[in-house]
């Protein structure tokens, strides 16, 4: 199946972007039957439209994020390698904006990245420039549920902690996770220096 982004010019996806944002992350990925995601994916032209939308800098960040996630879930891939940086920008912007709401989908620092975090890590070193600026973002990241929420509250994770967690995984370096945010900040500074 051809998912070449060139099939749709930049900024030309408002209907698809609007549909994705109306559905949101919960309806697309957290329903047991994936009915909305499956129905959308089967529509003619949607896979190519999603590939173009995911890397379109003129599109809304939530729509780009959702398009990329659908591609990872249904096509088992992300847009072509030449668009890796644009895709990383969309993921970094989503994290900075607190989308899709809470840290659960991004993973827990100190644990192996999975889900969205694993998708970011799979982008490789091309994602580093997009996530480096987030190492200065002290915005708290809430967690829901039981185990992850307890861990998140205990540590008081911030956007910078999640960004550092993903960057360390991309670079293949160990990043200690302390309950003391000052100790984490010192580790983040060391990580930043090693990546520049």
C-alpha positions as CSV (number, residue, x, y, z in Angstrom):
1,X,0.0,0.0,0.0
2,X,1.5,3.3,-1.1
3,X,1.6,5.9,1.7
4,X,3.8,8.4,-0.1
5,X,3.3,11.8,1.6
6,X,3.8,13.7,-1.8
7,X,0.3,12.5,-2.8
8,X,-1.2,15.3,-0.6
9,X,0.2,18.8,-0.6
10,X,1.1,20.4,2.8
11,X,-1.9,21.9,4.6
12,X,-4.4,20.1,2.4
13,X,-5.9,17.7,5.0
14,X,-8.4,19.8,7.1
15,X,-11.2,17.2,6.9
16,X,-9.0,14.3,7.9
17,X,-7.3,16.4,10.6
18,X,-10.7,17.5,12.0
19,X,-12.0,13.9,12.0
20,X,-8.9,12.7,13.9
21,X,-9.2,15.5,16.5
22,X,-12.9,14.9,16.9
23,X,-12.2,11.2,17.6
24,X,-9.2,11.9,19.8
25,X,-6.7,9.5,21.3
26,X,-9.2,7.7,23.5
27,X,-11.6,6.7,20.7
28,X,-8.8,5.7,18.4
29,X,-6.5,3.8,20.7
30,X,-8.1,3.1,24.1
31,X,-11.3,1.3,23.0
32,X,-11.1,-2.5,23.2
33,X,-12.5,-3.0,19.7
34,X,-10.5,-0.3,17.8
35,X,-13.7,0.1,15.7
36,X,-13.2,3.8,14.9
37,X,-9.5,3.3,14.0
38,X,-10.3,0.2,11.8
39,X,-13.1,2.0,10.0
40,X,-11.0,5.1,9.3
41,X,-8.0,3.0,8.1
42,X,-10.1,1.1,5.5
43,X,-11.3,4.3,3.8
44,X,-9.7,4.8,0.4
45,X,-6.9,7.3,0.4
46,X,-6.7,7.6,4.2
47,X,-3.4,5.8,4.7
48,X,-1.7,8.2,2.2
49,X,-3.5,11.1,3.8
50,X,-2.3,10.1,7.2
51,X,1.3,9.8,6.1
52,X,1.1,13.3,4.6
53,X,-0.7,14.8,7.6
54,X,1.8,13.3,10.1
55,X,4.7,15.3,8.7
56,X,2.8,18.5,7.7
57,X,4.1,21.4,9.7
58,X,1.0,23.5,8.9
59,X,-1.3,20.9,10.5
60,X,-2.4,21.0,14.1
61,X,-0.1,19.1,16.5
62,X,-2.8,16.7,17.8
63,X,-3.8,15.7,14.3
64,X,-0.2,15.1,13.3
65,X,0.4,13.0,16.5
66,X,-2.8,10.9,15.9
67,X,-1.9,10.4,12.2
68,X,1.6,9.2,13.2
69,X,0.2,6.8,15.8
70,X,-2.3,5.3,13.4
71,X,0.5,4.7,11.0
72,X,2.5,2.9,13.6
73,X,-0.4,0.9,14.8
74,X,-1.9,-0.1,11.4
75,X,0.9,0.0,8.9
76,X,3.6,-1.0,11.4
77,X,5.7,1.8,10.2
78,X,6.1,5.6,10.2
79,X,6.3,7.9,7.2
80,X,9.4,7.6,5.0
81,X,12.9,8.3,6.4
82,X,13.2,11.7,4.8
83,X,10.4,12.9,7.0
84,X,11.7,11.5,10.3
85,X,12.7,15.0,11.5
86,X,9.2,16.4,10.8
87,X,7.7,13.5,12.6
88,X,10.0,14.0,15.6
89,X,8.9,17.6,15.7
90,X,5.3,16.6,15.9
91,X,5.9,14.2,18.7
92,X,8.0,16.7,20.6
93,X,5.3,19.4,20.2
94,X,2.7,16.9,21.4
95,X,4.7,16.2,24.5
96,X,5.2,19.9,25.2
97,X,1.5,20.6,24.8
98,X,0.5,17.8,27.1
99,X,-1.2,15.8,24.4
100,X,-2.9,13.4,24.5
101,X,-3.2,14.2,28.3
102,X,-0.9,12.8,30.9
103,X,2.2,10.8,30.9
104,X,0.8,7.3,30.7
105,X,1.0,7.1,26.9
106,X,4.6,8.4,26.9
107,X,5.9,5.9,29.5
108,X,7.5,6.1,32.9
109,X,11.1,7.4,33.2
110,X,13.4,4.5,34.3
111,X,11.3,1.9,32.5
112,X,11.9,0.7,28.9
113,X,9.9,2.9,26.5
114,X,6.8,1.3,25.1
115,X,3.8,2.6,23.2
116,X,4.3,6.2,22.1
117,X,7.7,6.3,23.7
118,X,8.9,3.3,21.7
119,X,7.6,5.0,18.5
120,X,9.7,8.1,19.3
121,X,12.8,6.0,20.1
122,X,12.3,4.2,16.8
123,X,12.9,7.5,15.0
124,X,16.5,7.3,16.0
125,X,19.0,10.2,16.3
126,X,17.0,12.4,13.9
127,X,14.6,12.9,16.9
128,X,17.3,14.4,19.1
129,X,17.1,18.0,17.9
130,X,13.3,18.1,18.4
131,X,13.5,16.8,22.0
132,X,16.5,18.7,23.2
133,X,14.6,22.0,23.9
134,X,12.2,20.0,26.1
135,X,15.0,19.4,28.6
136,X,14.3,22.9,30.0
137,X,10.5,22.3,30.4
138,X,9.5,22.0,34.1
139,X,5.8,21.5,33.3
140,X,4.4,18.8,35.6
141,X,3.1,15.7,33.8
142,X,0.2,13.9,35.5
143,X,-0.3,10.2,35.4
144,X,-3.5,8.2,35.8
145,X,-4.4,4.7,37.0
146,X,-2.8,2.9,39.8
147,X,0.8,1.9,39.5
148,X,1.9,4.5,37.0
149,X,0.0,7.2,38.9
150,X,1.7,6.3,42.2
151,X,5.1,6.4,40.5
152,X,4.3,9.7,38.8
153,X,3.2,11.3,42.0
154,X,6.1,10.0,44.0
155,X,8.7,11.4,41.5
156,X,6.7,14.4,40.3
157,X,7.8,13.9,36.7
158,X,8.0,16.8,34.4
159,X,8.1,17.2,30.6
160,X,11.9,17.4,30.9
161,X,12.0,14.0,32.6
162,X,10.1,12.3,29.8
163,X,12.1,14.1,27.1
164,X,15.4,13.0,28.9
165,X,14.0,9.4,29.2
166,X,13.4,9.2,25.5
167,X,16.6,10.9,24.5
168,X,18.6,8.6,26.7
169,X,16.9,5.6,25.1
170,X,17.7,6.9,21.6
171,X,21.3,7.5,22.5
172,X,21.6,4.2,24.3
173,X,22.8,5.7,27.6
174,X,21.8,4.9,31.1
175,X,19.9,7.7,32.8
176,X,19.4,7.3,36.6
177,X,16.0,8.3,37.9
178,X,16.1,9.8,41.4
179,X,13.1,10.9,43.5
180,X,15.0,14.2,44.0
181,X,14.3,16.5,41.0
182,X,17.6,18.3,41.6
183,X,19.5,15.1,41.1
184,X,17.4,14.4,38.0
185,X,18.2,17.9,36.7
186,X,21.9,17.2,37.2
187,X,21.6,14.0,35.1
188,X,19.6,15.8,32.5
189,X,22.4,18.4,32.2
190,X,24.9,15.6,31.7
191,X,22.7,14.0,29.1
192,X,22.3,17.3,27.3
193,X,26.1,17.9,27.2
194,X,26.7,14.4,25.8
195,X,24.2,14.9,23.0
196,X,25.4,18.2,21.7
